[in-house]
Amino acid sequence: MLKSLTNPNMNYEVKELTPFRLMSIYAYDAIRKGHNMYALLELDVTDIRQRLRSQRKEGQKTSFFGFLLSAIAKAIEDCKELNHIRCGKKLYYFDEVDIDTAIELKLNGISIPRKYVVRDAASKTIEAITLEIEKAKINWKESGIAGEDDEWTLRWIKLASILPKWYLKIIFRRFSKMPFKIKQRFGTTYVTSVSGFTDVSGFAIPYIEGGNRPLSFAIGSIVKKPGVINSEIKIREYMSLTICINHDLVDGAPAARFVTRLKQRIEGSFVNQ
């Protein structure tokens, strides 16, 4: 610890920004500003969590996070007009729903996120997505790299500590004009989860200040609270979910249809689809 010259009672220390933080700052700074809508949802996940627990007892590999990625991908597939990437005045629509996400890993007891893209997630089962993520975690433990996308990100993080900010911003802006590269490295939508890092009730707002994609999601924690089921008050499990909708690319009506469809997917009976 250091001592302040002007105030001897003040202790402090100085640390360099990590390359990861530098890359995040430069990349966000390079993204154009946009106009967003936010849907803050509390979804009843009591039944689906019970079903998944029963499936795991039967030997199936079905995680709740895998279910959520599957539900989000299938809801986007149901609303194909939201599965696109913008470049300039053109929108590039894709058949495959590729989800850019961060998988939670443990290092010395500390949870850390690593980048991973689930390709064509809507065509995969919950079990397939769960096993794919588990395999990425095993790869990270064995090699320090979760997958191809994680390796690509690590290379860019190293460059962020070497190259000047102005040069990196030029690269990021050029990259934003390449729709197929964006899909390859960042998918067609983004999902982050803070539920593994806190059990505090509330909503997290995902960052998508403008950008090229129409949707991003932040999965919050699950809390127990009273709910009305068949005119009876019962204790239920509710998950908070934030959907950030890029209003430059999506109007209110299709956004509302998508939110309704996703709620049906998560709260309804789509476990085996």
C-alpha positions as a Markdown table, in Angstrom:
| # | Residue | x | y | z |
|---|---|---|---|---|
| 1 | Met | 0.0 | 0.0 | 0.0 |
| 2 | Leu | 1.1 | 3.6 | -0.7 |
| 3 | Lys | 0.8 | 6.7 | 1.4 |
| 4 | Ser | -0.6 | 9.9 | 0.1 |
| 5 | Leu | 1.9 | 12.8 | 0.3 |
| 6 | Thr | -0.9 | 15.3 | 0.9 |
| 7 | Asn | -2.8 | 13.1 | 3.4 |
| 8 | Pro | -0.6 | 10.7 | 5.4 |
| 9 | Asn | -3.8 | 8.9 | 6.7 |
| 10 | Met | -4.8 | 7.9 | 3.2 |
| 11 | Asn | -3.7 | 4.5 | 1.9 |
| 12 | Tyr | -4.0 | 3.5 | -1.8 |
| 13 | Glu | -2.6 | 1.3 | -4.5 |
| 14 | Val | -2.4 | 1.7 | -8.3 |
| 15 | Lys | -3.1 | -1.2 | -10.8 |
| 16 | Glu | -3.0 | -1.3 | -14.5 |
| 17 | Leu | -6.2 | -2.0 | -16.5 |
| 18 | Thr | -6.1 | -5.5 | -17.7 |
| 19 | Pro | -5.9 | -6.2 | -21.5 |
| 20 | Phe | -9.4 | -7.6 | -21.3 |
| 21 | Arg | -10.8 | -4.4 | -19.8 |
| 22 | Leu | -8.9 | -2.3 | -22.3 |
| 23 | Met | -10.3 | -4.3 | -25.3 |
| 24 | Ser | -13.8 | -3.9 | -23.9 |
| 25 | Ile | -13.4 | -0.1 | -23.5 |
| 26 | Tyr | -12.0 | 0.3 | -27.0 |
| 27 | Ala | -14.6 | -1.9 | -28.6 |
| 28 | Tyr | -17.6 | -0.3 | -26.9 |
| 29 | Asp | -16.2 | 3.2 | -27.7 |
| 30 | Ala | -16.0 | 2.2 | -31.4 |
| 31 | Ile | -19.6 | 1.1 | -31.6 |
| 32 | Arg | -22.1 | 3.6 | -32.9 |
| 33 | Lys | -24.8 | 4.9 | -30.6 |
| 34 | Gly | -28.3 | 3.6 | -31.0 |
| 35 | His | -31.8 | 3.6 | -29.5 |
| 36 | Asn | -32.9 | 0.7 | -27.3 |
| 37 | Met | -36.0 | -0.7 | -25.7 |
| 38 | Tyr | -35.9 | -2.9 | -22.6 |
| 39 | Ala | -38.2 | -5.7 | -21.5 |
| 40 | Leu | -37.8 | -6.5 | -17.8 |
| 41 | Leu | -39.4 | -9.9 | -17.2 |
| 42 | Glu | -40.1 | -12.1 | -14.2 |
| 43 | Leu | -40.7 | -15.6 | -15.5 |
| 44 | Asp | -42.1 | -18.5 | -13.5 |
| 45 | Val | -39.5 | -21.3 | -13.9 |
| 46 | Thr | -40.8 | -23.6 | -11.1 |
| 47 | Asp | -42.2 | -26.2 | -13.4 |
| 48 | Ile | -39.3 | -26.3 | -15.9 |
| 49 | Arg | -36.7 | -26.6 | -13.1 |
| 50 | Gln | -38.7 | -29.5 | -11.7 |
| 51 | Arg | -38.8 | -31.2 | -15.1 |
| 52 | Leu | -35.1 | -30.8 | -15.7 |
| 53 | Arg | -34.3 | -32.2 | -12.2 |
| 54 | Ser | -36.4 | -35.2 | -13.1 |
| 55 | Gln | -34.7 | -35.6 | -16.4 |
| 56 | Arg | -31.3 | -35.5 | -14.7 |
| 57 | Lys | -32.3 | -38.2 | -12.3 |
| 58 | Glu | -33.2 | -40.3 | -15.3 |
| 59 | Gly | -29.7 | -39.8 | -16.7 |
| 60 | Gln | -30.3 | -37.0 | -19.2 |
| 61 | Lys | -27.7 | -34.2 | -19.3 |
| 62 | Thr | -30.1 | -31.2 | -19.3 |
| 63 | Ser | -28.9 | -28.0 | -17.5 |
| 64 | Phe | -31.1 | -25.0 | -16.9 |
| 65 | Phe | -28.7 | -22.7 | -18.8 |
| 66 | Gly | -28.8 | -25.1 | -21.7 |
| 67 | Phe | -32.6 | -25.0 | -21.6 |
| 68 | Leu | -32.6 | -21.2 | -21.6 |
| 69 | Leu | -30.2 | -21.0 | -24.6 |
| 70 | Ser | -32.5 | -23.5 | -26.4 |
| 71 | Ala | -35.6 | -21.5 | -25.6 |
| 72 | Ile | -34.1 | -18.2 | -26.7 |
| 73 | Ala | -32.9 | -19.7 | -29.9 |
| 74 | Lys | -36.2 | -21.4 | -30.7 |
| 75 | Ala | -38.1 | -18.2 | -29.9 |
| 76 | Ile | -35.9 | -16.2 | -32.3 |
| 77 | Glu | -36.4 | -19.0 | -34.9 |
| 78 | Asp | -40.1 | -18.5 | -34.4 |
| 79 | Cys | -39.6 | -14.8 | -35.2 |
| 80 | Lys | -37.1 | -15.1 | -38.0 |
| 81 | Glu | -37.3 | -11.4 | -38.8 |
| 82 | Leu | -35.2 | -10.7 | -35.7 |
| 83 | Asn | -32.3 | -13.0 | -36.7 |
| 84 | His | -30.3 | -10.6 | -38.7 |
| 85 | Ile | -27.1 | -8.4 | -38.7 |
| 86 | Arg | -27.1 | -4.8 | -39.9 |
| 87 | Cys | -24.3 | -3.4 | -42.1 |
| 88 | Gly | -24.9 | 0.1 | -43.2 |
| 89 | Lys | -28.2 | 0.3 | -45.0 |
| 90 | Lys | -28.6 | -3.4 | -45.4 |
| 91 | Leu | -29.9 | -6.2 | -43.2 |
| 92 | Tyr | -28.4 | -9.7 | -43.6 |
| 93 | Tyr | -30.9 | -12.4 | -42.5 |
| 94 | Phe | -29.7 | -15.8 | -41.4 |
| 95 | Asp | -31.3 | -19.2 | -41.0 |
| 96 | Glu | -29.0 | -20.3 | -38.2 |
| 97 | Val | -29.4 | -18.7 | -34.7 |
| 98 | Asp | -25.9 | -18.5 | -33.4 |
| 99 | Ile | -25.7 | -17.5 | -29.7 |
| 100 | Asp | -22.7 | -15.6 | -28.4 |
| 101 | Thr | -22.4 | -16.2 | -24.7 |
| 102 | Ala | -20.0 | -16.5 | -21.8 |
| 103 | Ile | -19.6 | -19.8 | -20.0 |
| 104 | Glu | -18.8 | -19.8 | -16.3 |
| 105 | Leu | -15.5 | -21.4 | -15.2 |
| 106 | Lys | -13.8 | -21.7 | -11.9 |
| 107 | Leu | -10.2 | -20.6 | -11.3 |
| 108 | Asn | -8.8 | -20.9 | -7.7 |
| 109 | Gly | -12.4 | -20.8 | -6.5 |
| 110 | Ile | -13.2 | -17.6 | -8.4 |
| 111 | Ser | -15.9 | -17.6 | -11.2 |
| 112 | Ile | -14.6 | -16.2 | -14.5 |
| 113 | Pro | -16.4 | -15.9 | -17.9 |
| 114 | Arg | -15.0 | -17.2 | -21.2 |
| 115 | Lys | -16.4 | -16.5 | -24.6 |
| 116 | Tyr | -18.3 | -19.3 | -26.5 |
| 117 | Val | -20.6 | -19.3 | -29.5 |
| 118 | Val | -23.3 | -22.0 | -29.7 |
| 119 | Arg | -23.8 | -22.5 | -33.4 |
| 120 | Asp | -27.3 | -23.1 | -34.9 |
| 121 | Ala | -28.6 | -23.4 | -31.4 |
| 122 | Ala | -32.3 | -23.7 | -32.5 |
| 123 | Ser | -31.6 | -27.0 | -34.2 |
| 124 | Lys | -30.0 | -28.6 | -31.1 |
| 125 | Thr | -31.6 | -30.3 | -28.1 |
| 126 | Ile | -31.2 | -29.0 | -24.6 |
| 127 | Glu | -29.0 | -32.0 | -23.9 |
| 128 | Ala | -26.8 | -31.3 | -26.9 |
| 129 | Ile | -26.3 | -27.7 | -25.9 |
| 130 | Thr | -25.6 | -28.8 | -22.3 |
| 131 | Leu | -23.0 | -31.4 | -23.4 |
| 132 | Glu | -21.4 | -28.9 | -25.8 |
| 133 | Ile | -20.9 | -26.4 | -23.0 |
| 134 | Glu | -19.6 | -29.0 | -20.6 |
| 135 | Lys | -17.1 | -30.1 | -23.3 |
| 136 | Ala | -15.9 | -26.5 | -23.6 |
| 137 | Lys | -15.3 | -26.4 | -19.9 |
| 138 | Ile | -13.3 | -29.6 | -20.0 |
| 139 | Asn | -11.2 | -28.2 | -22.9 |
| 140 | Trp | -10.5 | -25.1 | -20.9 |
| 141 | Lys | -9.3 | -27.2 | -17.9 |
| 142 | Glu | -7.0 | -29.2 | -20.1 |
| 143 | Ser | -5.6 | -26.6 | -22.4 |
| 144 | Gly | -6.6 | -23.2 | -21.0 |
| 145 | Ile | -8.8 | -22.5 | -24.0 |
| 146 | Ala | -12.6 | -23.1 | -24.1 |
| 147 | Gly | -12.8 | -23.3 | -27.9 |
| 148 | Glu | -12.0 | -21.6 | -31.2 |
| 149 | Asp | -13.8 | -18.4 | -30.3 |
| 150 | Asp | -12.2 | -18.2 | -26.9 |
| 151 | Glu | -8.8 | -18.6 | -28.5 |
| 152 | Trp | -9.6 | -15.8 | -31.1 |
| 153 | Thr | -10.7 | -13.5 | -28.2 |
| 154 | Leu | -7.5 | -14.2 | -26.2 |
| 155 | Arg | -5.4 | -13.1 | -29.2 |
| 156 | Trp | -7.3 | -9.8 | -29.5 |
| 157 | Ile | -6.9 | -9.2 | -25.7 |
| 158 | Lys | -3.2 | -9.5 | -26.1 |
| 159 | Leu | -3.2 | -7.0 | -29.0 |
| 160 | Ala | -5.2 | -4.6 | -26.8 |
| 161 | Ser | -2.3 | -4.3 | -24.5 |
| 162 | Ile | 0.1 | -3.5 | -27.4 |
| 163 | Leu | -1.7 | -1.5 | -30.0 |
| 164 | Pro | -2.8 | 2.1 | -29.6 |
| 165 | Lys | -6.5 | 2.9 | -29.0 |
| 166 | Trp | -7.0 | 4.8 | -32.2 |
| 167 | Tyr | -5.7 | 1.9 | -34.3 |
| 168 | Leu | -7.9 | -0.7 | -32.5 |
| 169 | Lys | -11.0 | 1.6 | -33.0 |
| 170 | Ile | -10.3 | 1.6 | -36.8 |
| 171 | Ile | -10.1 | -2.2 | -36.8 |
| 172 | Phe | -13.3 | -2.5 | -34.8 |
| 173 | Arg | -15.2 | -0.2 | -37.1 |
| 174 | Arg | -14.0 | -2.0 | -40.2 |
| 175 | Phe | -15.0 | -5.3 | -38.5 |
| 176 | Ser | -18.5 | -3.9 | -37.9 |
| 177 | Lys | -19.0 | -3.7 | -41.7 |
| 178 | Met | -18.4 | -7.4 | -42.2 |
| 179 | Pro | -21.7 | -9.3 | -41.5 |
| 180 | Phe | -20.4 | -12.8 | -42.1 |
| 181 | Lys | -17.4 | -12.2 | -39.8 |
| 182 | Ile | -19.7 | -10.8 | -37.2 |
| 183 | Lys | -21.8 | -13.9 | -37.3 |
| 184 | Gln | -18.8 | -16.1 | -37.2 |
| 185 | Arg | -17.2 | -14.5 | -34.2 |
| 186 | Phe | -20.2 | -12.9 | -32.3 |
| 187 | Gly | -23.2 | -14.9 | -33.5 |
| 188 | Thr | -26.6 | -13.3 | -34.3 |
| 189 | Thr | -27.5 | -12.6 | -30.7 |
| 190 | Tyr | -25.9 | -12.3 | -27.3 |
| 191 | Val | -26.8 | -13.9 | -24.0 |
| 192 | Thr | -25.1 | -13.2 | -20.7 |
| 193 | Ser | -25.9 | -14.6 | -17.3 |
| 194 | Val | -25.2 | -13.1 | -13.9 |
| 195 | Ser | -27.2 | -15.7 | -12.0 |
| 196 | Gly | -24.1 | -17.7 | -11.2 |
| 197 | Phe | -22.4 | -14.7 | -9.6 |
| 198 | Thr | -25.1 | -13.4 | -7.3 |
| 199 | Asp | -28.4 | -14.4 | -5.7 |
| 200 | Val | -29.6 | -10.8 | -5.4 |
| 201 | Ser | -33.0 | -10.2 | -6.9 |
| 202 | Gly | -33.0 | -7.6 | -9.7 |
| 203 | Phe | -32.3 | -7.0 | -13.4 |
| 204 | Ala | -29.0 | -6.6 | -15.3 |
| 205 | Ile | -29.0 | -4.5 | -18.4 |
| 206 | Pro | -26.9 | -6.0 | -21.3 |
| 207 | Tyr | -24.8 | -3.6 | -23.3 |
| 208 | Ile | -25.9 | -3.2 | -26.9 |
| 209 | Glu | -25.7 | 0.5 | -27.5 |
| 210 | Gly | -26.7 | 0.5 | -31.1 |
| 211 | Gly | -24.6 | -2.1 | -32.7 |
| 212 | Asn | -25.3 | -4.6 | -35.5 |
| 213 | Arg | -27.6 | -7.1 | -33.8 |
| 214 | Pro | -31.3 | -6.6 | -32.8 |
| 215 | Leu | -31.4 | -8.5 | -29.5 |
| 216 | Ser | -29.3 | -9.2 | -26.4 |
| 217 | Phe | -30.3 | -10.9 | -23.1 |
| 218 | Ala | -29.2 | -10.8 | -19.5 |
| 219 | Ile | -30.3 | -13.7 | -17.3 |
| 220 | Gly | -30.7 | -12.7 | -13.7 |
| 221 | Ser | -31.0 | -14.6 | -10.5 |
| 222 | Ile | -33.9 | -16.9 | -9.3 |
| 223 | Val | -35.9 | -16.0 | -6.2 |
| 224 | Lys | -38.8 | -17.5 | -4.4 |
| 225 | Lys | -41.9 | -15.4 | -4.0 |
| 226 | Pro | -45.7 | -15.9 | -3.9 |
| 227 | Gly | -47.6 | -16.4 | -7.2 |
| 228 | Val | -51.2 | -17.1 | -8.2 |
| 229 | Ile | -51.7 | -20.6 | -9.6 |
| 230 | Asn | -55.2 | -21.7 | -10.4 |
| 231 | Ser | -56.6 | -18.9 | -8.2 |
| 232 | Glu | -54.4 | -20.1 | -5.3 |
| 233 | Ile | -51.4 | -18.4 | -3.8 |
| 234 | Lys | -48.3 | -20.6 | -3.8 |
| 235 | Ile | -44.6 | -20.1 | -3.4 |
| 236 | Arg | -43.0 | -20.2 | -6.9 |
| 237 | Glu | -39.5 | -19.7 | -8.4 |
| 238 | Tyr | -39.2 | -16.6 | -10.5 |
| 239 | Met | -36.2 | -15.7 | -12.8 |
| 240 | Ser | -35.5 | -12.2 | -13.8 |
| 241 | Leu | -34.6 | -11.7 | -17.5 |
| 242 | Thr | -33.8 | -8.5 | -19.4 |
| 243 | Ile | -34.2 | -8.3 | -23.1 |
| 244 | Cys | -32.4 | -5.4 | -24.8 |
| 245 | Ile | -34.1 | -4.6 | -28.2 |
| 246 | Asn | -32.3 | -2.4 | -30.7 |
| 247 | His | -35.1 | 0.0 | -31.8 |
| 248 | Asp | -33.1 | 1.0 | -34.8 |
| 249 | Leu | -33.7 | -2.5 | -36.2 |
| 250 | Val | -36.9 | -3.7 | -34.5 |
| 251 | Asp | -40.3 | -2.0 | -34.2 |
| 252 | Gly | -42.6 | -2.4 | -31.1 |
| 253 | Ala | -45.1 | -4.9 | -32.5 |
| 254 | Pro | -42.6 | -7.6 | -33.6 |
| 255 | Ala | -40.7 | -7.0 | -30.3 |
| 256 | Ala | -43.9 | -7.6 | -28.3 |
| 257 | Arg | -44.6 | -10.8 | -30.3 |
| 258 | Phe | -41.1 | -12.0 | -29.6 |
| 259 | Val | -41.3 | -11.3 | -25.9 |
| 260 | Thr | -44.6 | -13.2 | -25.7 |
| 261 | Arg | -43.2 | -16.1 | -27.6 |
| 262 | Leu | -40.2 | -16.3 | -25.4 |
| 263 | Lys | -42.3 | -16.2 | -22.3 |
| 264 | Gln | -44.3 | -19.1 | -23.7 |
| 265 | Arg | -41.2 | -21.0 | -24.5 |
| 266 | Ile | -39.7 | -20.6 | -21.0 |
| 267 | Glu | -42.9 | -21.0 | -18.9 |
| 268 | Gly | -44.7 | -23.4 | -21.3 |
| 269 | Ser | -44.3 | -27.1 | -22.2 |
| 270 | Phe | -41.5 | -27.0 | -24.7 |
| 271 | Val | -38.9 | -29.1 | -22.7 |
| 272 | Asn | -38.7 | -32.0 | -25.1 |
| 273 | Gln | -38.7 | -29.9 | -28.3 |
